[in-house]
Amino acid sequence: MNINDQLGRTLKAIKRDLEYAYVGAAQAAVAGNATTARKMTSLINQISTAVDSGSNSTDPLSEAKLLVAGQTAFNAGSDPSVLMIKPADSLLTAAFAAASGRNREVQQGKTLVNVVDLYVDVASVH
């Protein structure tokens, strides 16, 4: 086996280990000190379910709730660029534009796609 094969296998092993650390284990962060090693927080421990601007967690998604979630993430030091929304809520998200009088022009098209390609919150643009 040549050096390139070894390097490729080692990099794949590192990738698998990193992926497992992100999503395969529920690990809390450890700051570490002189006697304790630092540990990274796994993804599952970084997801907060505490953000809800409605009356409870079962009320439907709204544009206001989406803005609060983005603001909360930004205030916590994040800069979210991707939102992953379940299919049922994607219809609500796509309707944000119509609800506020915004629209999209479809020229000579016979296909209507129900998707939000770009959502810009002008309050957070700087």
MOPAC internal coordinates of N, CA, C and O (Angstrom, degrees):
PM7 1SCF
backbone

  N    0.0000 0     0.00 0     0.00 0    0    0    0
  C    1.4474 1     0.00 0     0.00 0    1    0    0
  C    1.5328 1   107.69 1     0.00 0    2    1    0
  O    1.2310 1   121.16 1   -48.64 1    3    2    1
  N    1.3239 1   115.38 1   131.36 1    3    2    1
  C    1.4650 1   118.53 1  -178.66 1    5    3    2
  C    1.5350 1   110.61 1   -88.29 1    6    5    3
  O    1.2310 1   121.15 1    -5.39 1    7    6    5
  N    1.3062 1   115.40 1   174.61 1    7    6    5
  C    1.4659 1   122.16 1  -175.55 1    9    7    6
  C    1.5219 1   112.52 1   -62.72 1   10    9    7
  O    1.2310 1   120.02 1   144.92 1   11   10    9
  N    1.3396 1   117.57 1   -35.08 1   11   10    9
  C    1.4640 1   120.79 1   179.69 1   13   11   10
  C    1.5248 1   111.50 1   -66.56 1   14   13   11
  O    1.2310 1   120.21 1   140.07 1   15   14   13
  N    1.3296 1   117.20 1   -39.93 1   15   14   13
  C    1.4629 1   120.63 1   177.04 1   17   15   14
  C    1.5254 1   110.79 1   -64.42 1   18   17   15
  O    1.2310 1   120.67 1   137.13 1   19   18   17
  N    1.3150 1   116.33 1   -42.87 1   19   18   17
  C    1.4607 1   120.36 1   179.18 1   21   19   18
  C    1.5275 1   111.08 1   -63.40 1   22   21   19
  O    1.2310 1   121.02 1   136.97 1   23   22   21
  N    1.3199 1   115.65 1   -43.03 1   23   22   21
  C    1.4567 1   120.26 1   179.45 1   25   23   22
  C    1.5311 1   110.31 1   -63.18 1   26   25   23
  O    1.2310 1   120.45 1   136.21 1   27   26   25
  N    1.3278 1   116.74 1   -43.79 1   27   26   25
  C    1.4588 1   120.74 1   178.65 1   29   27   26
  C    1.5168 1   112.30 1   -60.44 1   30   29   27
  O    1.2310 1   120.04 1   135.72 1   31   30   29
  N    1.3146 1   117.54 1   -44.28 1   31   30   29
  C    1.4676 1   121.16 1   178.82 1   33   31   30
  C    1.5247 1   111.35 1   -65.87 1   34   33   31
  O    1.2310 1   120.54 1   140.43 1   35   34   33
  N    1.3067 1   116.58 1   -39.57 1   35   34   33
  C    1.4673 1   120.12 1   179.33 1   37   35   34
  C    1.5198 1   111.14 1   -65.68 1   38   37   35
  O    1.2310 1   120.06 1   136.85 1   39   38   37
  N    1.3278 1   117.48 1   -43.15 1   39   38   37
  C    1.4676 1   120.56 1   178.92 1   41   39   38
  C    1.5294 1   111.31 1   -65.02 1   42   41   39
  O    1.2310 1   119.83 1   142.26 1   43   42   41
  N    1.3345 1   117.94 1   -37.74 1   43   42   41
  C    1.4678 1   120.53 1   176.36 1   45   43   42
  C    1.5231 1   110.79 1   -65.00 1   46   45   43
  O    1.2310 1   120.24 1   141.42 1   47   46   45
  N    1.3235 1   117.16 1   -38.58 1   47   46   45
  C    1.4662 1   120.57 1   178.21 1   49   47   46
  C    1.5225 1   110.63 1   -65.31 1   50   49   47
  O    1.2310 1   120.32 1   139.56 1   51   50   49
  N    1.3182 1   116.99 1   -40.44 1   51   50   49
  C    1.4726 1   121.14 1   177.74 1   53   51   50
  C    1.5280 1   109.59 1   -63.86 1   54   53   51
  O    1.2310 1   120.50 1   138.14 1   55   54   53
  N    1.3199 1   116.66 1   -41.86 1   55   54   53
  C    1.4635 1   120.84 1   178.61 1   57   55   54
  C    1.5255 1   110.70 1   -60.73 1   58   57   55
  O    1.2310 1   120.03 1   135.12 1   59   58   57
  N    1.3274 1   117.54 1   -44.88 1   59   58   57
  C    1.4705 1   121.00 1   178.94 1   61   59   58
  C    1.5243 1   111.00 1   -63.44 1   62   61   59
  O    1.2310 1   120.35 1   138.11 1   63   62   61
  N    1.3215 1   116.93 1   -41.89 1   63   62   61
  C    1.4632 1   120.84 1   179.37 1   65   63   62
  C    1.5232 1   111.34 1   -63.91 1   66   65   63
  O    1.2310 1   120.31 1   138.13 1   67   66   65
  N    1.3098 1   117.02 1   -41.87 1   67   66   65
  C    1.4585 1   121.27 1   179.78 1   69   67   66
  C    1.5253 1   110.46 1   -67.13 1   70   69   67
  O    1.2310 1   120.33 1   137.33 1   71   70   69
  N    1.3319 1   116.97 1   -42.67 1   71   70   69
  C    1.4604 1   120.24 1   177.57 1   73   71   70
  C    1.5248 1   110.52 1   -60.97 1   74   73   71
  O    1.2310 1   120.10 1   137.53 1   75   74   73
  N    1.3231 1   117.42 1   -42.47 1   75   74   73
  C    1.4628 1   120.70 1   178.47 1   77   75   74
  C    1.5302 1   110.37 1   -62.95 1   78   77   75
  O    1.2310 1   120.19 1   140.42 1   79   78   77
  N    1.3101 1   117.25 1   -39.58 1   79   78   77
  C    1.4642 1   120.59 1   179.49 1   81   79   78
  C    1.5237 1   111.28 1   -65.07 1   82   81   79
  O    1.2310 1   120.38 1   145.62 1   83   82   81
  N    1.3277 1   116.88 1   -34.38 1   83   82   81
  C    1.4689 1   120.55 1   179.31 1   85   83   82
  C    1.5242 1   111.97 1   -73.98 1   86   85   83
  O    1.2310 1   120.16 1   129.34 1   87   86   85
  N    1.3323 1   117.30 1   -50.66 1   87   86   85
  C    1.4610 1   120.11 1  -169.93 1   89   87   86
  C    1.5227 1   114.88 1  -123.18 1   90   89   87
  O    1.2310 1   119.10 1   172.22 1   91   90   89
  N    1.2860 1   119.31 1    -7.78 1   91   90   89
  C    1.4668 1   120.29 1  -175.52 1   93   91   90
  C    1.5063 1   114.48 1   -93.86 1   94   93   91
  O    1.2310 1   119.72 1   163.74 1   95   94   93
  N    1.3105 1   118.14 1   -16.26 1   95   94   93
  C    1.4587 1   121.23 1  -177.02 1   97   95   94
  C    1.5167 1   109.40 1  -134.34 1   98   97   95
  O    1.2310 1   120.51 1   -40.80 1   99   98   97
  N    1.3213 1   116.63 1   139.20 1   99   98   97
  C    1.4663 1   121.07 1   175.95 1  101   99   98
  C    1.5206 1   107.61 1   -90.41 1  102  101   99
  O    1.2310 1   121.02 1   -88.63 1  103  102  101
  N    1.3234 1   115.65 1    91.37 1  103  102  101
  C    1.4590 1   120.86 1  -174.45 1  105  103  102
  C    1.5154 1   110.20 1  -118.81 1  106  105  103
  O    1.2310 1   120.45 1   -51.83 1  107  106  105
  N    1.3140 1   116.75 1   128.17 1  107  106  105
  C    1.4599 1   121.90 1   176.74 1  109  107  106
  C    1.5243 1   109.62 1   -82.42 1  110  109  107
  O    1.2310 1   120.72 1   -25.39 1  111  110  109
  N    1.3132 1   116.24 1   154.61 1  111  110  109
  C    1.4606 1   120.97 1   179.95 1  113  111  110
  C    1.5274 1   110.73 1   -70.56 1  114  113  111
  O    1.2310 1   121.28 1   -35.23 1  115  114  113
  N    1.3042 1   115.15 1   144.77 1  115  114  113
  C    1.4626 1   122.22 1   173.27 1  117  115  114
  C    1.5149 1   106.04 1  -127.35 1  118  117  115
  O    1.2310 1   120.53 1   -58.60 1  119  118  117
  N    1.3386 1   116.60 1   121.40 1  119  118  117
  C    1.4637 1   120.70 1  -177.33 1  121  119  118
  C    1.5100 1   111.69 1   -66.02 1  122  121  119
  O    1.2310 1   119.95 1   145.43 1  123  122  121
  N    1.3020 1   117.69 1   -34.57 1  123  122  121
  C    1.4573 1   121.19 1   179.18 1  125  123  122
  C    1.5113 1   112.78 1    83.57 1  126  125  123
  O    1.2310 1   121.36 1   -19.36 1  127  126  125
  N    1.3245 1   115.01 1   160.64 1  127  126  125
  C    1.4624 1   122.24 1   176.52 1  129  127  126
  C    1.5151 1   107.86 1  -155.95 1  130  129  127
  O    1.2310 1   119.99 1    21.13 1  131  130  129
  N    1.2933 1   117.63 1  -158.87 1  131  130  129
  C    1.4627 1   120.84 1  -175.96 1  133  131  130
  C    1.5289 1   112.43 1   -65.96 1  134  133  131
  O    1.2310 1   120.04 1   154.11 1  135  134  133
  N    1.3273 1   117.53 1   -25.89 1  135  134  133
  C    1.4643 1   119.92 1  -177.24 1  137  135  134
  C    1.5293 1   113.71 1  -112.26 1  138  137  135
  O    1.2310 1   119.92 1   169.45 1  139  138  137
  N    1.3371 1   117.75 1   -10.55 1  139  138  137
  C    1.4669 1   121.51 1  -177.34 1  141  139  138
  C    1.5239 1   109.98 1  -121.44 1  142  141  139
  O    1.2310 1   121.17 1   -48.65 1  143  142  141
  N    1.3150 1   115.38 1   131.35 1  143  142  141
  C    1.4660 1   119.72 1   179.19 1  145  143  142
  C    1.5208 1   110.63 1   -73.00 1  146  145  143
  O    1.2310 1   120.63 1   -31.88 1  147  146  145
  N    1.3361 1   116.41 1   148.12 1  147  146  145
  C    1.4674 1   120.73 1   175.25 1  149  147  146
  C    1.5186 1   109.17 1   -71.84 1  150  149  147
  O    1.2310 1   121.08 1   -28.61 1  151  150  149
  N    1.3559 1   115.55 1   151.39 1  151  150  149
  C    1.4594 1   121.17 1   175.36 1  153  151  150
  C    1.5144 1   108.39 1  -133.92 1  154  153  151
  O    1.2310 1   121.49 1   -37.86 1  155  154  153
  N    1.3157 1   114.75 1   142.14 1  155  154  153
  C    1.4540 1   122.47 1   178.93 1  157  155  154
  C    1.5306 1   109.31 1   -83.54 1  158  157  155
  O    1.2310 1   120.42 1   -35.76 1  159  158  157
  N    1.3221 1   116.80 1   144.24 1  159  158  157
  C    1.4578 1   121.43 1   175.22 1  161  159  158
  C    1.5203 1   109.28 1   -76.05 1  162  161  159
  O    1.2310 1   120.64 1   -46.20 1  163  162  161
  N    1.3203 1   116.38 1   133.80 1  163  162  161
  C    1.4683 1   119.66 1   176.38 1  165  163  162
  C    1.5263 1   109.17 1   -75.08 1  166  165  163
  O    1.2310 1   120.93 1   -16.87 1  167  166  165
  N    1.3051 1   115.82 1   163.13 1  167  166  165
  C    1.4595 1   121.85 1  -175.90 1  169  167  166
  C    1.5224 1   112.06 1   -58.81 1  170  169  167
  O    1.2310 1   120.01 1   138.13 1  171  170  169
  N    1.3242 1   117.59 1   -41.87 1  171  170  169
  C    1.4572 1   120.58 1  -176.74 1  173  171  170
  C    1.5289 1   111.34 1   -60.62 1  174  173  171
  O    1.2310 1   119.88 1   150.39 1  175  174  173
  N    1.3136 1   117.84 1   -29.61 1  175  174  173
  C    1.4597 1   121.19 1   178.64 1  177  175  174
  C    1.5236 1   112.81 1   -83.33 1  178  177  175
  O    1.2310 1   119.80 1   172.83 1  179  178  177
  N    1.3219 1   117.98 1    -7.17 1  179  178  177
  C    1.4541 1   120.75 1   178.70 1  181  179  178
  C    1.5206 1   112.49 1   -98.10 1  182  181  179
  O    1.2310 1   120.09 1   172.65 1  183  182  181
  N    1.3236 1   117.43 1    -7.35 1  183  182  181
  C    1.4563 1   121.53 1  -179.73 1  185  183  182
  C    1.5140 1   108.95 1   -87.47 1  186  185  183
  O    1.2310 1   120.89 1   -56.26 1  187  186  185
  N    1.3098 1   115.91 1   123.74 1  187  186  185
  C    1.4578 1   120.97 1   179.66 1  189  187  186
  C    1.5164 1   109.71 1  -103.93 1  190  189  187
  O    1.2310 1   121.01 1   -45.43 1  191  190  189
  N    1.3040 1   115.66 1   134.57 1  191  190  189
  C    1.4593 1   120.77 1   174.78 1  193  191  190
  C    1.5229 1   110.16 1  -106.63 1  194  193  191
  O    1.2310 1   120.37 1  -168.35 1  195  194  193
  N    1.3240 1   116.90 1    11.65 1  195  194  193
  C    1.4601 1   120.95 1  -175.62 1  197  195  194
  C    1.5277 1   113.33 1   -83.49 1  198  197  195
  O    1.2310 1   119.48 1   168.39 1  199  198  197
  N    1.3178 1   118.60 1   -11.61 1  199  198  197
  C    1.4568 1   120.72 1  -177.02 1  201  199  198
  C    1.5178 1   109.43 1   -86.34 1  202  201  199
  O    1.2310 1   120.79 1   -63.27 1  203  202  201
  N    1.3178 1   116.10 1   116.73 1  203  202  201
  C    1.4588 1   121.46 1   177.88 1  205  203  202
  C    1.5188 1   107.18 1  -158.97 1  206  205  203
  O    1.2310 1   120.87 1   -65.05 1  207  206  205
  N    1.3213 1   115.94 1   114.95 1  207  206  205
  C    1.4627 1   118.57 1  -178.48 1  209  207  206
  C    1.5183 1   112.50 1   -92.57 1  210  209  207
  O    1.2310 1   120.64 1  -178.04 1  211  210  209
  N    1.3314 1   116.38 1     1.96 1  211  210  209
  C    1.4580 1   119.94 1   179.28 1  213  211  210
  C    1.5156 1   111.48 1   -96.28 1  214  213  211
  O    1.2310 1   121.02 1    14.11 1  215  214  213
  N    1.3152 1   115.66 1  -165.89 1  215  214  213
  C    1.4592 1   120.30 1  -176.96 1  217  215  214
  C    1.5255 1   111.85 1   -74.84 1  218  217  215
  O    1.2310 1   120.06 1   152.08 1  219  218  217
  N    1.3016 1   117.49 1   -27.92 1  219  218  217
  C    1.4648 1   121.10 1   176.55 1  221  219  218
  C    1.5246 1   108.93 1  -163.23 1  222  221  219
  O    1.2310 1   120.72 1     0.18 1  223  222  221
  N    1.3194 1   116.22 1  -179.82 1  223  222  221
  C    1.4615 1   119.24 1  -174.33 1  225  223  222
  C    1.5196 1   113.23 1   -78.13 1  226  225  223
  O    1.2310 1   119.70 1   175.95 1  227  226  225
  N    1.3312 1   118.18 1    -4.05 1  227  226  225
  C    1.4597 1   119.32 1  -178.69 1  229  227  226
  C    1.5198 1   112.89 1  -100.08 1  230  229  227
  O    1.2310 1   119.82 1   174.23 1  231  230  229
  N    1.3367 1   117.95 1    -5.77 1  231  230  229
  C    1.4573 1   118.60 1   178.26 1  233  231  230
  C    1.5252 1   109.49 1   -73.08 1  234  233  231
  O    1.2310 1   119.45 1   -24.91 1  235  234  233
  N    1.3284 1   118.66 1   155.09 1  235  234  233
  C    1.4631 1   121.24 1  -173.05 1  237  235  234
  C    1.5309 1   113.44 1   -67.98 1  238  237  235
  O    1.2310 1   121.47 1   -22.87 1  239  238  237
  N    1.3148 1   114.79 1   157.13 1  239  238  237
  C    1.4584 1   121.69 1   176.72 1  241  239  238
  C    1.5214 1   109.41 1   -63.33 1  242  241  239
  O    1.2310 1   121.14 1   -40.21 1  243  242  241
  N    1.3194 1   115.42 1   139.79 1  243  242  241
  C    1.4659 1   120.42 1   176.26 1  245  243  242
  C    1.5196 1   108.15 1  -133.59 1  246  245  243
  O    1.2310 1   121.17 1   -14.84 1  247  246  245
  N    1.3234 1   115.37 1   165.16 1  247  246  245
  C    1.4596 1   119.32 1   177.89 1  249  247  246
  C    1.5246 1   110.45 1   -62.72 1  250  249  247
  O    1.2310 1   120.44 1   143.01 1  251  250  249
  N    1.3267 1   116.76 1   -36.99 1  251  250  249
  C    1.4701 1   120.46 1   178.04 1  253  251  250
  C    1.5250 1   111.10 1   -62.06 1  254  253  251
  O    1.2310 1   120.04 1   137.79 1  255  254  253
  N    1.3331 1   117.53 1   -42.21 1  255  254  253
  C    1.4642 1   120.88 1   178.75 1  257  255  254
  C    1.5276 1   110.67 1   -64.20 1  258  257  255
  O    1.2310 1   120.43 1   140.93 1  259  258  257
  N    1.3175 1   116.79 1   -39.07 1  259  258  257
  C    1.4598 1   121.12 1   179.03 1  261  259  258
  C    1.5262 1   110.64 1   -64.33 1  262  261  259
  O    1.2310 1   120.50 1   138.24 1  263  262  261
  N    1.3281 1   116.64 1   -41.76 1  263  262  261
  C    1.4614 1   120.92 1   178.55 1  265  263  262
  C    1.5215 1   111.35 1   -65.70 1  266  265  263
  O    1.2310 1   120.10 1   139.66 1  267  266  265
  N    1.3257 1   117.41 1   -40.34 1  267  266  265
  C    1.4695 1   120.99 1   178.22 1  269  267  266
  C    1.5285 1   110.24 1   -63.77 1  270  269  267
  O    1.2310 1   120.44 1   137.49 1  271  270  269
  N    1.3290 1   116.76 1   -42.51 1  271  270  269
  C    1.4624 1   120.30 1   179.04 1  273  271  270
  C    1.5288 1   110.88 1   -61.86 1  274  273  271
  O    1.2310 1   120.38 1   136.50 1  275  274  273
  N    1.3327 1   116.89 1   -43.50 1  275  274  273
  C    1.4691 1   120.46 1   178.27 1  277  275  274
  C    1.5125 1   112.10 1   -65.04 1  278  277  275
  O    1.2310 1   120.18 1   138.48 1  279  278  277
  N    1.3231 1   117.27 1   -41.52 1  279  278  277
  C    1.4682 1   120.98 1   179.14 1  281  279  278
  C    1.5234 1   110.88 1   -65.92 1  282  281  279
  O    1.2310 1   120.32 1   138.50 1  283  282  281
  N    1.3299 1   117.00 1   -41.50 1  283  282  281
  C    1.4668 1   121.04 1   178.78 1  285  283  282
  C    1.5188 1   110.71 1   -62.40 1  286  285  283
  O    1.2310 1   120.48 1   136.38 1  287  286  285
  N    1.3289 1   116.69 1   -43.62 1  287  286  285
  C    1.4673 1   120.46 1   178.60 1  289  287  286
  C    1.5230 1   110.50 1   -63.34 1  290  289  287
  O    1.2310 1   120.11 1   137.72 1  291  290  289
  N    1.3293 1   117.39 1   -42.28 1  291  290  289
  C    1.4634 1   121.07 1  -179.70 1  293  291  290
  C    1.5284 1   110.30 1   -64.40 1  294  293  291
  O    1.2310 1   120.24 1   136.01 1  295  294  293
  N    1.3356 1   117.15 1   -43.99 1  295  294  293
  C    1.4673 1   120.72 1   179.53 1  297  295  294
  C    1.5170 1   112.72 1   -64.84 1  298  297  295
  O    1.2310 1   120.56 1   155.75 1  299  298  297
  N    1.3383 1   116.54 1   -24.25 1  299  298  297
  C    1.4611 1   120.92 1   178.47 1  301  299  298
  C    1.5297 1   111.79 1   -86.96 1  302  301  299
  O    1.2310 1   120.12 1  -175.94 1  303  302  301
  N    1.3437 1   117.37 1     4.06 1  303  302  301
  C    1.4562 1   120.50 1   175.81 1  305  303  302
  C    1.5101 1   115.31 1   102.02 1  306  305  303
  O    1.2310 1   119.89 1  -174.54 1  307  306  305
  N    1.3194 1   117.82 1     5.46 1  307  306  305
  C    1.4507 1   121.47 1  -179.43 1  309  307  306
  C    1.5217 1   109.84 1   -97.84 1  310  309  307
  O    1.2310 1   120.47 1   -14.94 1  311  310  309
  N    1.3031 1   116.70 1   165.06 1  311  310  309
  C    1.4577 1   122.26 1   173.80 1  313  311  310
  C    1.5278 1   106.85 1  -136.19 1  314  313  311
  O    1.2310 1   120.44 1  -102.52 1  315  314  313
  N    1.3512 1   116.77 1    77.48 1  315  314  313
  C    1.4632 1   119.20 1  -173.16 1  317  315  314
  C    1.5184 1   112.45 1   -64.25 1  318  317  315
  O    1.2310 1   121.04 1   -46.64 1  319  318  317
  N    1.3225 1   115.61 1   133.36 1  319  318  317
  C    1.4576 1   120.29 1   178.58 1  321  319  318
  C    1.5255 1   111.55 1  -119.84 1  322  321  319
  O    1.2310 1   120.01 1   168.47 1  323  322  321
  N    1.3282 1   117.58 1   -11.53 1  323  322  321
  C    1.4540 1   122.01 1   179.92 1  325  323  322
  C    1.5192 1   108.81 1  -132.58 1  326  325  323
  O    1.2310 1   120.81 1   -48.62 1  327  326  325
  N    1.3264 1   116.05 1   131.38 1  327  326  325
  C    1.4559 1   121.80 1   174.08 1  329  327  326
  C    1.5149 1   107.67 1  -113.44 1  330  329  327
  O    1.2310 1   120.24 1   -50.52 1  331  330  329
  N    1.3040 1   117.14 1   129.48 1  331  330  329
  C    1.4515 1   120.93 1   176.74 1  333  331  330
  C    1.5179 1   107.17 1  -108.13 1  334  333  331
  O    1.2310 1   121.38 1   -62.78 1  335  334  333
  N    1.3109 1   114.97 1   117.22 1  335  334  333
  C    1.4521 1   121.38 1  -172.61 1  337  335  334
  C    1.5192 1   108.46 1  -120.07 1  338  337  335
  O    1.2310 1   120.92 1   -43.33 1  339  338  337
  N    1.3338 1   115.84 1   136.67 1  339  338  337
  C    1.4685 1   119.48 1   179.91 1  341  339  338
  C    1.5268 1   109.83 1   -63.78 1  342  341  339
  O    1.2310 1   119.99 1   -25.47 1  343  342  341
  N    1.3239 1   117.63 1   154.53 1  343  342  341
  C    1.4720 1   120.95 1  -175.78 1  345  343  342
  C    1.5274 1   114.28 1   -53.69 1  346  345  343
  O    1.2310 1   119.82 1   140.18 1  347  346  345
  N    1.3175 1   117.95 1   -39.82 1  347  346  345
  C    1.4645 1   119.58 1  -179.38 1  349  347  346
  C    1.5263 1   111.38 1   -62.71 1  350  349  347
  O    1.2310 1   120.27 1   142.21 1  351  350  349
  N    1.3287 1   117.08 1   -37.79 1  351  350  349
  C    1.4617 1   120.35 1   179.48 1  353  351  350
  C    1.5245 1   112.96 1   -81.38 1  354  353  351
  O    1.2310 1   120.00 1   163.97 1  355  354  353
  N    1.3268 1   117.61 1   -16.03 1  355  354  353
  C    1.4644 1   119.19 1   179.30 1  357  355  354
  C    1.5264 1   110.92 1   -64.84 1  358  357  355
  O    1.2310 1   120.25 1   148.08 1  359  358  357
  N    1.3164 1   117.13 1   -31.92 1  359  358  357
  C    1.4640 1   120.07 1   177.25 1  361  359  358
  C    1.5290 1   110.53 1   -67.33 1  362  361  359
  O    1.2310 1   120.65 1   141.29 1  363  362  361
  N    1.3170 1   116.37 1   -38.71 1  363  362  361
  C    1.4667 1   120.22 1   176.94 1  365  363  362
  C    1.5272 1   110.51 1   -65.68 1  366  365  363
  O    1.2310 1   120.66 1   137.55 1  367  366  365
  N    1.3265 1   116.35 1   -42.45 1  367  366  365
  C    1.4627 1   120.88 1  -179.87 1  369  367  366
  C    1.5224 1   111.33 1   -63.78 1  370  369  367
  O    1.2310 1   120.64 1   138.36 1  371  370  369
  N    1.3256 1   116.38 1   -41.64 1  371  370  369
  C    1.4626 1   119.81 1   179.46 1  373  371  370
  C    1.5231 1   111.39 1   -65.97 1  374  373  371
  O    1.2310 1   120.28 1   155.70 1  375  374  373
  N    1.3333 1   117.08 1   -24.30 1  375  374  373
  C    1.4680 1   120.97 1  -179.72 1  377  375  374
  C    1.5323 1   112.59 1   -82.97 1  378  377  375
  O    1.2310 1   119.42 1   172.50 1  379  378  377
  N    1.3236 1   118.71 1    -7.50 1  379  378  377
  C    1.4747 1   120.89 1   179.47 1  381  379  378
  C    1.5252 1   110.70 1   -55.77 1  382  381  379
  O    1.2310 1   120.18 1   137.70 1  383  382  381
  N    1.3179 1   117.26 1   -42.30 1  383  382  381
  C    1.4671 1   120.79 1  -177.28 1  385  383  382
  C    1.5231 1   111.14 1   -64.67 1  386  385  383
  O    1.2310 1   119.96 1   136.54 1  387  386  385
  N    1.3095 1   117.69 1   -43.46 1  387  386  385
  C    1.4609 1   120.87 1  -178.23 1  389  387  386
  C    1.5247 1   111.66 1   -68.88 1  390  389  387
  O    1.2310 1   120.42 1   144.66 1  391  390  389
  N    1.3205 1   116.81 1   -35.34 1  391  390  389
  C    1.4570 1   120.38 1  -177.15 1  393  391  390
  C    1.5276 1   112.28 1   -66.30 1  394  393  391
  O    1.2310 1   119.97 1   152.85 1  395  394  393
  N    1.3034 1   117.66 1   -27.15 1  395  394  393
  C    1.4569 1   120.27 1  -177.16 1  397  395  394
  C    1.5269 1   112.90 1  -102.58 1  398  397  395
  O    1.2310 1   120.01 1  -171.86 1  399  398  397
  N    1.3217 1   117.60 1     8.14 1  399  398  397
  C    1.4558 1   120.78 1   179.11 1  401  399  398
  C    1.5154 1   113.38 1    86.82 1  402  401  399
  O    1.2310 1   119.73 1  -179.25 1  403  402  401
  N    1.3144 1   118.11 1     0.75 1  403  402  401
  C    1.4604 1   120.72 1   176.33 1  405  403  402
  C    1.5175 1   108.04 1   -80.24 1  406  405  403
  O    1.2310 1   120.18 1   -29.39 1  407  406  405
  N    1.3022 1   117.26 1   150.61 1  407  406  405
  C    1.4598 1   118.36 1   179.11 1  409  407  406
  C    1.5130 1   110.93 1  -146.94 1  410  409  407
  O    1.2310 1   121.76 1   -10.79 1  411  410  409
  N    1.3174 1   114.23 1   169.21 1  411  410  409
  C    1.4618 1   121.64 1   179.11 1  413  411  410
  C    1.5186 1   107.72 1  -122.59 1  414  413  411
  O    1.2310 1   120.60 1   -46.57 1  415  414  413
  N    1.3127 1   116.45 1   133.43 1  415  414  413
  C    1.4595 1   119.94 1   179.31 1  417  415  414
  C    1.5195 1   109.84 1   -87.10 1  418  417  415
  O    1.2310 1   121.61 1   -48.19 1  419  418  417
  N    1.3085 1   114.53 1   131.81 1  419  418  417
  C    1.4579 1   120.74 1   176.07 1  421  419  418
  C    1.5152 1   106.09 1  -118.26 1  422  421  419
  O    1.2310 1   120.93 1   -69.35 1  423  422  421
  N    1.3299 1   115.83 1   110.65 1  423  422  421
  C    1.4574 1   120.23 1  -174.86 1  425  423  422
  C    1.5214 1   110.78 1   -93.15 1  426  425  423
  O    1.2310 1   121.02 1   -59.77 1  427  426  425
  N    1.3183 1   115.65 1   120.23 1  427  426  425
  C    1.4558 1   123.25 1   174.27 1  429  427  426
  C    1.5273 1   112.66 1    52.82 1  430  429  427
  O    1.2310 1   120.24 1  -155.26 1  431  430  429
  N    1.2894 1   117.14 1    24.74 1  431  430  429
  C    1.4574 1   119.16 1  -179.37 1  433  431  430
  C    1.5106 1   111.61 1   -96.35 1  434  433  431
  O    1.2310 1   120.67 1   -31.53 1  435  434  433
  N    1.3058 1   116.33 1   148.47 1  435  434  433
  C    1.4513 1   120.75 1   177.93 1  437  435  434
  C    1.5196 1   110.77 1  -109.51 1  438  437  435
  O    1.2310 1   120.75 1  -176.02 1  439  438  437
  N    1.3200 1   116.17 1     3.98 1  439  438  437
  C    1.4494 1   120.79 1  -179.59 1  441  439  438
  C    1.5115 1   108.44 1  -117.86 1  442  441  439
  O    1.2310 1   121.28 1   -49.01 1  443  442  441
  N    1.3114 1   115.15 1   130.99 1  443  442  441
  C    1.4532 1   120.83 1   175.81 1  445  443  442
  C    1.5170 1   107.92 1  -110.13 1  446  445  443
  O    1.2310 1   120.36 1   -56.64 1  447  446  445
  N    1.3176 1   116.92 1   123.36 1  447  446  445
  C    1.4596 1   122.11 1  -179.46 1  449  447  446
  C    1.5144 1   107.72 1  -107.23 1  450  449  447
  O    1.2310 1   120.64 1   -55.11 1  451  450  449
  N    1.3144 1   116.39 1   124.89 1  451  450  449
  C    1.4551 1   121.75 1  -179.84 1  453  451  450
  C    1.5222 1   108.56 1   -94.27 1  454  453  451
  O    1.2310 1   120.99 1   -94.70 1  455  454  453
  N    1.3319 1   115.71 1    85.30 1  455  454  453
  C    1.4539 1   120.89 1  -177.47 1  457  455  454
  C    1.5184 1   108.79 1  -151.94 1  458  457  455
  O    1.2310 1   121.04 1   -30.80 1  459  458  457
  N    1.3116 1   115.62 1   149.20 1  459  458  457
  C    1.4608 1   121.00 1   172.72 1  461  459  458
  C    1.5142 1   106.15 1  -101.63 1  462  461  459
  O    1.2310 1   120.63 1   -68.59 1  463  462  461
  N    1.3205 1   116.39 1   111.41 1  463  462  461
  C    1.4544 1   120.47 1   179.83 1  465  463  462
  C    1.5216 1   111.03 1   -77.92 1  466  465  463
  O    1.2310 1   120.69 1   142.91 1  467  466  465
  N    1.3135 1   116.29 1   -37.09 1  467  466  465
  C    1.4541 1   120.04 1  -176.63 1  469  467  466
  C    1.5117 1   108.58 1  -148.91 1  470  469  467
  O    1.2310 1   120.63 1   -55.61 1  471  470  469
  N    1.3042 1   116.41 1   124.39 1  471  470  469
  C    1.4618 1   121.77 1   177.24 1  473  471  470
  C    1.5171 1   106.39 1  -116.91 1  474  473  471
  O    1.2310 1   119.85 1   -62.21 1  475  474  473
  N    1.3129 1   117.90 1   117.79 1  475  474  473
  C    1.4622 1   122.33 1  -178.35 1  477  475  474
  C    1.5125 1   108.60 1  -114.22 1  478  477  475
  O    1.2310 1   121.22 1   -57.76 1  479  478  477
  N    1.3109 1   115.27 1   122.24 1  479  478  477
  C    1.4580 1   121.68 1   174.70 1  481  479  478
  C    1.5235 1   106.64 1   -94.21 1  482  481  479
  O    1.2310 1   120.02 1   -75.74 1  483  482  481
  N    1.3230 1   117.56 1   104.26 1  483  482  481
  C    1.4597 1   120.37 1  -173.02 1  485  483  482
  C    1.5164 1   112.44 1   -66.50 1  486  485  483
  O    1.2310 1   119.58 1   160.95 1  487  486  485
  N    1.3265 1   118.41 1   -19.05 1  487  486  485
  C    1.4638 1   120.30 1   178.58 1  489  487  486
  C    1.5231 1   111.40 1   -70.00 1  490  489  487
  O    1.2310 1   120.06 1   153.94 1  491  490  489
  N    1.3302 1   117.49 1   -26.06 1  491  490  489
  C    1.4712 1   119.49 1  -177.33 1  493  491  490
  C    1.5167 1   113.15 1  -102.89 1  494  493  491
  O    1.2310 1   119.53 1   179.58 1  495  494  493
  N    1.3186 1   118.51 1    -0.42 1  495  494  493
  C    1.4585 1   121.74 1   178.01 1  497  495  494
  C    1.5342 1   108.17 1   -77.22 1  498  497  495
  O    1.2310 1   120.97 1   -51.89 1  499  498  497
  N    1.3173 1   115.74 1   128.11 1  499  498  497
  C    1.4646 1   119.67 1   179.05 1  501  499  498
  C    1.4831 1   112.12 1  -138.47 1  502  501  499
  O    1.2310 1   120.10 1   180.00 1  503  502  501

